[in-house]
Structures are given as C-alpha cells and as structure tokens.
C-alpha cells in the first residue's frame, strides 16, 4: 500500500467529533499527523491537510481522532447590527499563531460563509448566497483578527454566526448574533378630498403606524392600516384617515416606527391665498423648526418642481419654467412670487424635511382678475382728471393776464 492509500485509509477509518489541533510525529516512512477537528469542519480540514502534504511532497499518515474532553475556547455571544444594502463587520479575534485556519458559518449550516487557510481565501465550497459579499482583513489575520466584512446586507443574513479559528496552538469558537434592520427612510403623505394617505416602503422589521393631530382633537377618525411583505422579506406599510370635517386649522401627523428609528410626516392645509398680478408670498412656516436642519422643496399642483434648497446657508435652485415668477425665498421658507397671471393659479406645496420629520403644507393660490369695466373706469377717470387740470391751469393764467390788462397768447 502506498503512502497516499495509507493516508486515505487512516482518514476514512477514524470518527471525527471534538475540536483541537495536535502536532506531528516523525516516523520512518514520513510524518504521522494527528489532528482533532469538529465534525462540521470535516470536509474542509481533510482538503486542507491533503493539499498541504501534496505540496510538500512528504509521505505522511493523517489521522483524525475522537476525544471527548479536549479543550476548545468558546466565548459568550457578541451582538452585531447591520442595515439592509449596507456593509457591516462581524467581529472575531483569536490568539495569533502559525497555520491559521478560519471558517465562518451561519446558524447550524455546514456550508461555510467564508473559509481561509493556506494563507488565502478558500471559497470553492462557499454558500452561494454569500458569493461575492464576504471578505476578511488579510493584513490583520496574522495579528489575530478574523472579522468578517459583509456587503449588500439582506434580511436573510440575520441570525447566529460561528467564527471558528485554529492555529497550531489551539482552537477558538466565537458566536455572533446578527440583527438586520431596514430603517424607515421616507414617509409620503398626501390629501385627496377628505382622505389623507400615508405610506412608506422597504422596512424591516415590521413597522407600526399611528396618527396624531395638532392641536389635539377629540374627534374620532376612521383609519385603516395595511402591511405587505415583499419577496425580500421587507415590509411596505400604508394608512389612510377619513376626515369628518374640512377644518383648515388642524395639522395631521403620520408616525411610522420600528425598533431602530421612526419618522413623522405632517400635513397642513391652510386657507387659500388671494393675490393680484403683483408680488405675493406663500408662507411655509413650521413652529420650532429652522431651515438650518431642513431641506426645502416647492411644487406646483403636486408635481411640477418650482425650486429646492438644501438649507438656510445654501442657495436655492429654481426650475427654468419659474425663473420669471420666483423672486426669492424668505427666511422661514416662504415662496416670494412676482409677475403673476392666471397660469400661476393653483395648489402650491411646501415640503420641509430632515432625517426625522417631513412637513407638508398645501396652499391654494387664487389670482384676482380685474374686470374690463373696472379698467375702462380707471382710464376714463384718468382722462377726466387730466382735462380738469388743463382747464384749471388755463383759467388761472387767464385771470392773471386780465389783471395786467393783457390777453394771454394761446399756444396750441
């Protein structure tokens, strides 16, 4: 029997259970290597050892022994938190040494999330779901850092991970509990007739939606909430509120929250503004807020963007269609308009937002039309006024000249 056959025979005849690493004993025919490994690392370890001895060209016998009480260092679980679609690090450290082996596993699975030995990544048997999304800090492995960097985080990545490290001096198992969140990023709120709707998408875990008013109202509103789970295990939530009256002095707030964060969207519908073709300002004031921490967007009829501004110290940007009408923005965010016509009559929406809140104000602007009769009357009054002034001037000159005994010359 040749040495390769002896190796395979010895390997196949020994059961593998516990975790430790043994040394080697020089024999007459080569090296007898004794290794103790956990059962779920059986395939990876055998491939590692076979490759190692093929590379050295040394005839050896590799045996994996079963011992029930050999020492393995295990630490208490570490908590880690990641955000969907972002990158994060699962920490893992060990006592540095020679012949470093690193295996990362998710849950009780036997397919590795990431493997490292022979001083390089070994990803042939990597879990396909993690393909292209994992990496180690290669320059820090020799210093005992086996932390795993995970990119493009998914909800399915949540759970318990095992970081198994091994050197010639011993083994270590570290466990990391990974929590995954998709925070509430944006809340959309709008009003159509007597219904206010509020919605947000791509959230994890399942969010909650509540309503409130300012000032507080004793009126009971009819509301409904719908939650849907997507194929990516994210949640979309929407709610609607039926108004029993059209009170314009009430601000309606929609609050969407998870364990990680919450966002609020507030809608206000003040009385219409009546303006002539001259200058006017549409207010966008929110109590206890400042443009220093808000972004500002003005829209016309809910869709056409008039201007946007990223803060008080940033210049606003006006769309091409509105440059003639936009005079500027007030310190409180009000829209200053000029040279108005009937084309500018409609709904103006002011949206102030920061990472926690969004304030929406819908104001209808009505352009006051001047009737033809009124214009004609103004023209007639001006003409009559001019005639009266001319006649009075002529009469005064005539009286003065008569007193002097001369007649004034009429200049035509």
C-alpha positions as CSV (number, residue, x, y, z in Angstrom):
1,X,0.0,0.0,0.0
2,X,1.5,3.4,-1.0
3,X,1.6,6.4,1.3
4,X,-1.5,8.1,-0.4
5,X,-3.5,4.9,0.2
6,X,-2.4,4.8,3.8
7,X,-3.5,8.3,4.3
8,X,-6.9,7.8,2.8
9,X,-7.4,4.6,4.7
10,X,-6.5,6.1,8.0
11,X,-8.7,9.1,7.4
12,X,-11.7,7.0,6.4
13,X,-11.4,4.7,9.4
14,X,-11.4,7.3,12.2
15,X,-14.5,9.1,13.5
16,X,-14.3,13.0,13.9
17,X,-16.1,14.8,16.8
18,X,-14.2,17.2,19.0
19,X,-12.2,20.3,18.5
20,X,-8.4,20.7,19.0
21,X,-5.2,20.6,17.0
22,X,-2.4,18.1,17.5
23,X,1.2,18.0,16.3
24,X,3.2,15.7,14.1
25,X,5.5,12.8,14.9
26,X,8.4,11.9,12.7
27,X,8.2,8.3,11.5
28,X,10.4,6.0,9.4
29,X,8.3,6.4,6.3
30,X,7.4,10.1,6.7
31,X,5.3,12.2,9.1
32,X,2.3,10.9,11.1
33,X,-0.1,13.9,11.6
34,X,-2.7,13.7,14.3
35,X,-5.5,16.2,14.0
36,X,-8.7,16.7,16.1
37,X,-11.4,18.7,14.4
38,X,-15.2,19.3,14.8
39,X,-17.5,17.1,12.7
40,X,-18.9,20.1,10.8
41,X,-15.3,21.0,9.7
42,X,-14.5,17.5,8.5
43,X,-14.5,18.2,4.7
44,X,-12.6,21.5,4.9
45,X,-10.0,20.1,7.2
46,X,-9.4,17.0,5.2
47,X,-8.9,19.0,2.0
48,X,-6.6,21.4,3.8
49,X,-4.4,18.6,5.1
50,X,-4.3,16.7,1.8
51,X,-3.3,19.8,-0.1
52,X,-0.7,20.7,2.4
53,X,1.1,17.3,2.2
54,X,0.8,17.1,-1.6
55,X,2.5,20.5,-1.8
56,X,5.4,19.4,0.5
57,X,5.8,16.0,-1.2
58,X,6.3,14.3,2.1
59,X,4.8,10.9,2.7
60,X,2.6,11.1,5.7
61,X,-0.3,9.5,7.5
62,X,-3.2,11.8,8.5
63,X,-5.5,10.7,11.3
64,X,-8.4,12.5,12.8
65,X,-9.0,11.1,16.3
66,X,-12.0,11.2,18.6
67,X,-11.5,12.6,22.1
68,X,-14.3,13.7,24.4
69,X,-12.7,16.2,26.7
70,X,-10.2,18.2,24.7
71,X,-10.1,21.9,25.3
72,X,-11.8,24.4,23.0
73,X,-12.1,28.1,23.9
74,X,-15.7,29.4,23.4
75,X,-16.8,33.0,24.2
76,X,-20.2,34.4,25.0
77,X,-22.2,35.6,22.1
78,X,-21.4,39.1,20.6
79,X,-24.2,41.3,19.3
80,X,-23.9,43.0,15.9
81,X,-26.3,45.1,13.9
82,X,-26.4,45.7,10.2
83,X,-28.5,47.8,7.8
84,X,-30.0,46.3,4.6
85,X,-28.0,47.0,1.5
86,X,-25.1,48.4,3.6
87,X,-21.8,46.9,4.7
88,X,-21.0,45.8,8.2
89,X,-18.4,43.9,10.2
90,X,-18.9,40.7,12.2
91,X,-16.1,40.9,14.9
92,X,-13.9,37.9,15.6
93,X,-10.5,37.7,17.3
94,X,-8.1,34.9,18.2
95,X,-4.7,34.2,19.6
96,X,-2.3,34.6,16.7
97,X,-0.2,31.7,15.7
98,X,1.1,29.7,12.7
99,X,-1.0,27.7,10.2
100,X,-4.1,29.9,10.7
101,X,-7.5,28.4,9.7
102,X,-10.7,30.5,9.7
103,X,-14.2,29.2,9.0
104,X,-17.4,31.3,9.2
105,X,-20.7,29.5,9.4
106,X,-24.3,30.8,9.6
107,X,-26.6,29.0,12.1
108,X,-26.1,25.3,12.2
109,X,-25.3,25.1,8.5
110,X,-22.3,23.0,7.4
111,X,-21.7,25.1,4.2
112,X,-19.2,27.8,5.0
113,X,-20.0,31.5,4.6
114,X,-16.2,32.1,4.3
115,X,-13.1,30.0,4.7
116,X,-9.4,30.9,4.9
117,X,-6.4,28.6,5.0
118,X,-3.0,28.2,3.2
119,X,-2.7,32.0,3.7
120,X,-5.6,32.6,1.2
121,X,-9.3,32.5,0.8
122,X,-10.8,29.1,0.1
123,X,-14.3,29.8,-1.4
124,X,-14.9,26.7,-3.6
125,X,-17.5,25.4,-1.2
126,X,-18.8,28.8,-0.1
127,X,-22.6,29.2,0.4
128,X,-23.8,30.6,-2.9
129,X,-26.0,33.2,-1.1
130,X,-22.8,34.9,0.2
131,X,-20.9,34.7,-3.1
132,X,-19.0,38.0,-3.7
133,X,-20.3,39.5,-0.5
134,X,-17.7,38.4,2.1
135,X,-14.1,39.2,2.9
136,X,-11.5,39.1,5.7
137,X,-8.9,41.7,6.6
138,X,-5.9,39.9,5.2
139,X,-3.3,42.2,6.6
140,X,-4.7,41.7,10.1
141,X,-5.1,37.9,10.3
142,X,-1.5,37.5,11.5
143,X,-2.4,39.8,14.4
144,X,-5.4,37.7,15.4
145,X,-8.2,39.5,13.5
146,X,-10.6,37.1,11.8
147,X,-13.5,39.6,11.5
148,X,-15.8,39.1,8.5
149,X,-16.9,42.0,6.3
150,X,-20.3,41.5,4.8
151,X,-21.6,43.7,2.0
152,X,-25.0,44.2,0.4
153,X,-26.7,43.0,3.6
154,X,-30.0,41.2,3.2
155,X,-32.7,40.4,5.7
156,X,-31.9,36.7,5.3
157,X,-28.4,37.4,6.7
158,X,-29.8,37.8,10.2
159,X,-29.1,35.1,12.8
160,X,-26.3,33.4,14.7
161,X,-22.8,33.1,13.2
162,X,-19.9,30.8,14.3
163,X,-16.4,32.1,13.7
164,X,-14.1,29.1,14.1
165,X,-10.4,29.8,14.2
166,X,-7.5,27.4,14.5
167,X,-3.7,27.5,14.8
168,X,-1.1,25.0,15.9
169,X,-1.6,26.1,19.5
170,X,-5.3,25.7,19.7
171,X,-8.9,26.4,18.5
172,X,-11.5,29.0,19.3
173,X,-15.2,29.4,18.6
174,X,-16.8,32.8,18.7
175,X,-20.5,33.3,18.2
176,X,-22.1,36.5,16.8
177,X,-25.8,37.3,16.8
178,X,-26.5,39.5,13.8
179,X,-29.6,41.8,13.8
180,X,-30.6,43.2,10.5
181,X,-32.7,46.4,10.1
182,X,-34.1,48.4,7.2
183,X,-35.0,51.7,8.8
184,X,-37.9,54.0,7.9
185,X,-36.2,56.1,5.2
186,X,-39.1,58.2,3.8
187,X,-42.8,58.8,4.6
188,X,-45.1,60.1,1.9
189,X,-48.3,61.9,3.0
190,X,-51.0,63.5,0.8
191,X,-54.6,64.5,0.9
192,X,-57.3,63.8,-1.7
193,X,-60.7,65.2,-0.9
194,X,-61.5,64.1,2.6
195,X,-58.9,61.3,2.7
196,X,-55.3,61.6,4.0
197,X,-53.0,58.8,3.0
198,X,-49.6,57.9,4.5
199,X,-47.1,55.3,3.2
200,X,-43.5,54.0,3.4
201,X,-41.6,51.1,1.8
202,X,-38.7,48.8,2.3
203,X,-38.8,48.5,6.1
204,X,-37.6,45.7,8.5
205,X,-38.7,44.5,11.0
206,X,-42.5,45.1,10.6
207,X,-43.3,48.8,11.4
208,X,-46.1,50.4,13.2
209,X,-48.3,53.4,12.0
210,X,-50.1,55.9,14.2
211,X,-51.9,59.2,13.7
212,X,-52.0,62.4,15.7
213,X,-53.3,66.0,15.3
214,X,-52.1,69.4,16.2
215,X,-53.8,70.9,18.1
216,X,-55.1,67.6,19.7
217,X,-58.6,66.7,18.6
218,X,-61.3,64.8,20.5
219,X,-62.8,63.7,17.2
220,X,-62.6,60.0,16.3
221,X,-61.3,59.5,12.8
222,X,-61.9,56.4,10.7
223,X,-58.5,54.9,9.8
224,X,-57.1,51.8,8.2
225,X,-53.6,50.3,8.0
226,X,-52.2,47.8,5.6
227,X,-48.9,46.0,5.8
228,X,-47.4,43.9,3.0
229,X,-44.3,41.7,3.0
230,X,-42.1,41.6,-0.1
231,X,-40.1,38.8,-1.6
232,X,-37.0,40.3,0.0
233,X,-38.8,39.9,3.4
234,X,-39.1,43.7,3.7
235,X,-42.4,45.5,4.7
236,X,-44.4,48.1,2.9
237,X,-47.0,49.9,5.1
238,X,-49.8,52.3,4.2
239,X,-52.5,54.0,6.2
240,X,-55.5,56.2,5.4
241,X,-57.5,58.7,7.5
242,X,-61.1,59.7,6.7
243,X,-61.8,63.3,7.8
244,X,-65.2,64.1,9.2
245,X,-64.8,67.8,8.5
246,X,-62.6,70.1,6.5
247,X,-61.1,72.1,9.3
248,X,-58.1,74.0,7.9
249,X,-56.5,74.8,11.2
250,X,-55.6,71.2,12.0
251,X,-52.3,69.6,11.2
252,X,-52.4,65.8,10.7
253,X,-49.3,63.7,11.5
254,X,-48.5,60.2,10.5
255,X,-45.9,58.4,12.6
256,X,-44.1,55.2,11.3
257,X,-41.7,53.5,13.6
258,X,-39.5,50.4,14.1
259,X,-37.1,49.3,16.8
260,X,-34.3,51.2,15.0
261,X,-35.9,54.5,14.1
262,X,-39.1,56.5,13.5
263,X,-40.2,59.2,11.0
264,X,-43.1,61.6,11.1
265,X,-44.9,63.3,8.2
266,X,-47.2,66.2,8.9
267,X,-49.8,67.7,6.5
268,X,-51.3,71.1,6.9
269,X,-54.0,72.7,4.6
270,X,-54.3,76.4,5.4
271,X,-57.0,78.7,3.8
272,X,-56.5,79.8,0.2
273,X,-54.5,83.0,-0.6
274,X,-56.0,85.6,-2.9
275,X,-53.4,87.7,-4.8
276,X,-53.3,90.1,-7.7
277,X,-50.8,90.2,-10.6
278,X,-48.3,92.0,-8.3
279,X,-45.9,90.4,-5.8
280,X,-47.1,87.9,-3.2
281,X,-45.6,85.5,-0.7
282,X,-46.9,82.0,0.1
283,X,-45.9,81.1,3.6
284,X,-44.2,77.8,4.7
285,X,-43.7,78.3,8.4
286,X,-43.4,75.4,10.9
287,X,-43.2,76.1,14.6
288,X,-39.9,75.3,16.4
289,X,-38.0,74.5,13.3
290,X,-35.3,76.1,11.3
291,X,-34.1,75.8,7.7
292,X,-30.6,75.2,9.1
293,X,-31.5,71.5,9.5
294,X,-34.2,71.1,6.8
295,X,-34.2,70.7,3.0
296,X,-36.9,72.6,1.2
297,X,-38.9,71.8,-2.0
298,X,-41.7,73.9,-3.5
299,X,-44.1,72.2,-6.0
300,X,-46.9,73.4,-8.2
301,X,-50.1,71.3,-8.5
302,X,-48.3,68.5,-6.6
303,X,-45.9,67.5,-9.4
304,X,-44.1,70.4,-11.0
305,X,-41.0,71.4,-9.0
306,X,-40.6,75.2,-8.6
307,X,-37.4,75.2,-6.5
308,X,-35.4,73.3,-4.0
309,X,-33.0,74.4,-1.2
310,X,-30.8,72.1,0.9
311,X,-30.6,74.5,3.9
312,X,-30.5,78.1,5.1
313,X,-26.9,78.6,4.0
314,X,-27.3,77.0,0.6
315,X,-28.6,78.9,-2.5
316,X,-31.9,77.8,-3.8
317,X,-32.2,76.3,-7.3
318,X,-35.2,77.5,-9.4
319,X,-36.5,75.5,-12.4
320,X,-36.4,77.1,-15.8
321,X,-40.2,77.5,-16.1
322,X,-40.4,79.5,-12.9
323,X,-37.4,81.9,-13.1
324,X,-39.6,84.9,-14.2
325,X,-42.1,84.4,-11.3
326,X,-39.8,83.4,-8.4
327,X,-38.4,86.4,-6.6
328,X,-36.8,84.5,-3.8
329,X,-37.3,82.5,-0.6
330,X,-38.0,84.1,2.8
331,X,-36.0,83.2,6.0
332,X,-38.9,80.9,7.0
333,X,-39.1,79.2,3.7
334,X,-41.9,81.2,2.1
335,X,-42.1,81.4,-1.6
336,X,-41.9,85.0,-2.9
337,X,-43.6,85.4,-6.4
338,X,-43.9,88.2,-8.9
339,X,-45.5,89.0,-12.3
340,X,-48.3,86.6,-11.7
341,X,-51.0,85.6,-14.2
342,X,-53.9,83.2,-14.3
343,X,-51.4,80.5,-15.3
344,X,-49.9,80.5,-11.8
345,X,-53.2,79.9,-10.1
346,X,-53.3,76.5,-8.4
347,X,-52.0,74.4,-5.5
348,X,-48.6,75.2,-4.0
349,X,-46.9,72.6,-1.9
350,X,-44.1,73.3,0.5
351,X,-42.1,70.3,1.8
352,X,-39.7,70.8,4.6
353,X,-37.8,67.6,5.7
354,X,-34.9,66.3,7.8
355,X,-33.9,62.7,8.8
356,X,-36.7,62.5,11.4
357,X,-39.6,64.6,10.1
358,X,-41.3,65.9,7.0
359,X,-43.7,68.9,7.0
360,X,-46.0,69.4,4.0
361,X,-48.2,72.5,3.5
362,X,-50.7,72.7,0.7
363,X,-51.8,76.3,-0.1
364,X,-54.2,77.2,-2.9
365,X,-53.3,80.5,-4.7
366,X,-56.2,82.3,-6.4
367,X,-55.3,85.1,-8.8
368,X,-57.7,88.0,-8.5
369,X,-59.0,89.0,-12.0
370,X,-59.6,92.7,-12.9
371,X,-62.8,93.2,-14.9
372,X,-62.9,95.2,-18.2
373,X,-65.4,97.6,-16.7
374,X,-63.1,98.4,-13.9
375,X,-60.2,99.0,-16.4
376,X,-62.4,101.3,-18.5
377,X,-63.5,103.3,-15.5
378,X,-59.9,103.8,-14.5
379,X,-58.9,105.1,-17.9
380,X,-61.9,107.5,-18.1
381,X,-61.1,108.8,-14.6
382,X,-57.5,109.5,-15.6
383,X,-58.6,111.3,-18.8
384,X,-61.1,113.4,-17.0
385,X,-58.6,114.3,-14.3
386,X,-56.1,115.5,-17.0
387,X,-58.8,117.7,-18.7
388,X,-59.8,119.2,-15.4
389,X,-56.1,120.1,-14.6
390,X,-55.7,121.7,-18.0
391,X,-58.8,123.8,-17.7
392,X,-57.9,125.0,-14.2
393,X,-54.4,125.9,-15.4
394,X,-55.9,127.9,-18.3
395,X,-58.4,129.6,-16.1
396,X,-55.7,130.7,-13.7
397,X,-53.5,132.1,-16.4
398,X,-56.4,134.0,-18.0
399,X,-57.3,135.6,-14.7
400,X,-53.7,136.7,-14.1
401,X,-53.3,138.2,-17.6
402,X,-56.6,140.1,-17.3
403,X,-55.5,141.8,-14.2
404,X,-52.4,143.0,-16.1
405,X,-54.6,144.3,-19.0
406,X,-53.2,141.8,-21.5
407,X,-54.6,138.8,-23.0
408,X,-52.5,135.6,-22.9
409,X,-51.4,134.0,-26.1
410,X,-52.8,130.6,-26.6
411,X,-50.3,128.1,-27.6
412,X,-51.6,125.1,-29.4
